[in-house]
Amino acid sequence: MTKKSITVGLIGNPNCGKTTLFNALTGARQKVANWAGVTVERREGFFHHKGYTIKVVDLPGAYSLTSFSMAELITRQFILNDKPDFIINVVDAGNLERNLYLTTQLIEIEAPVIIALNMIDEAYDKGLTINTEKLRELFSMPVVPTVGTKNIGIQQLKDTIVDSYEKHPLQRKIVIPYGNDIEQAIQTLQNLIQNHTIDYPSRWLAINLIEGDSDAEKKIQSLPNADAIIKTSYSIRNKLSQTFNEDIETVLSDMHYGFISGALKEAVRKKPVKRYDITQKIDSIVLNRYIGFPLLFIMLFILFHLTFILGKYPQQLIELGVQWISNLFANIIPSGQLQNLIVQGIIGGVGSVIVFLPNILILFLGISFMEDTGYMARSAFLMDKIMHSLGLHGKSFIPLVMGFGCNVPAIMATRSLENKRDRILTVLINPFMSCSARLPVYILFAGTFFPNHAGIIILFIYALGIFLAFISAKLFNNTLLKGKSMPFVMELPPYRMPTVKTILIHMWDRASSYLRKMGGIILAFSIVIWVLSEYPKPHHIEQKYDTLIEQTKLEFNRAIVTVQKENPEKAKILYDNYNMALDDLEIQKRQEMIKYTFIGKIGTFIYPVLQPLGFNWQMGVSLTTGFVAKEVVVSTMGVLYHAADDESNQNLSKKLINPRYGITPASALAFMIFVLIYIPCLATVTAIAREIGTRWALFSIVYQLFVAWIVSFGCYHIARLIL
């Protein structure tokens, strides 16, 4: 019985439209996880077609199948170990020579391939006429022209997957010819390998051994003659290098491009065209040495400003919803610890963070638009010269830009840097890139204390992080990590107008992780913080204030009887003063009781260190719990201020601005800066330790705490003079 499921892997060069094609195939039916053993995103989706469930795995973008980068190694291991039914090789139709190099390597690894000739419309605009039938014949695999952004060719691609599966597995009938000398060397190694059973293509193994691929050497270690094979491969490599008077990897690469060149001469025709090159025209403006940087900052300012202006209205609706749910549970559940746990702990903690979802969505929408149009790559290009002047590798821009989303995968991405010094330097400064988890803190404090200039304040925070990263890079480059960075050629993709669907999918990918934290770590820590803020209960404080409250009630009852008869207006004033006195006693009671709890003792312990920065003890506790995850900073405040204040009908912003807590605009600014700089989250510290060692991770913690305190101290006292 034929199985009714098909697994395909989606592979292609960066900027070939692979992710757009993935979204066009799978729509919203996607899930995101990590590849086993590494924190590199694994994206899977599925669709139904002709009675089949087809799973699509979006592999990391790769230029080749070598083992030099984590993305290339993951892709290769997926093909060899997972053995998908098909590999869809997404090829940029306008850059065939470069993209087909990966295709030739897929031929050698004996993967069943379907070529998706993507962005065929742009190839036509360049005057290219591609004979897809000839290309199919030359490469012995199906070729389907597509335009992922317009859903052109998607149905044909789905039909090709099913038809190819039902007819027969694709048979490879061609090999990349290398000439007599190299072919004899390949055959020699193949004979040694084929004497024993191994679950990898022998020709592919032989070629990779000749290239000196360390992963290929590991794959043959199970063979009894592994040492002889490796020794022979060393001898062959040296002999071939002498024969060609060139590095053997370069020779083999030239053979690949020779094969591609011959195929393209037969399958592609180019007409001379006169056309308006929109990419060059736009680049002449956005990459201009004089207006490029101002334009970049204007774009970022507009993005942050819109985050507040547009996000304000849905945020208010969510606040009303959280308040309604809070009141609902307060009325349903009898007064007591269970009610406090649900209303103050769970709803107060999670609700204080989830209200920022609209702002997060708008920010990610803007970032997705900048990425999908190609502008984000230009912004990195603008920063490249500065990075080189600071001793940073050109490739460092990739993990640094990723750091604005999440520092963990950004730190993992430093594996693409071959030089150890460059990797350590990039990892150490990456936490200064303000990840999205810190954004709720900025939105809360900037929106509360700087409501008319919130966008400018947040832009300043992000710019300060970049500035401190560059200053730290310069410092490390001249002291701990002396050396020069290697040159790097940066690829700038052409400008494209992304579809609304593509942008929304990319936005949701980022926002969904924010929502998952609501039901995970933030919910858990909201409960933990509530427990720590409730226990142990200081009964002597409770009895002291209960006595004062009873005395106040007795005094009022005695006074009101007399005054009510003689002067009704004075009685009304007395009644108002009485209510205010009771409210003040209740608030004093809660604030003093919480100081005796576990959380209060933690806050009291760290308060002397943070007092010079203008922080109260609640802010100190929030920073402590924020080590687990930066979103927990806001949820901790939500719990603490609910517990210390009986005015549960007020949102967190109104409570923070209350004079009784002593938070001023200067201390609010210092707090945002401290959150930007101080210890990154636990997952990031773990990633640093795993990538560059425990000593460097400890150094990073100490260094960032030191810088955070110094910079926050300076900004607080300067801001006190200005604000």
Summary of the structure (lengths in Angstrom):
residues: 723
radius of gyration: 31.5
end to end distance: 76.0
largest distance: 118.8
contacts: 2383
relative contact order: 0.07
helix: 69%
strand: 7%
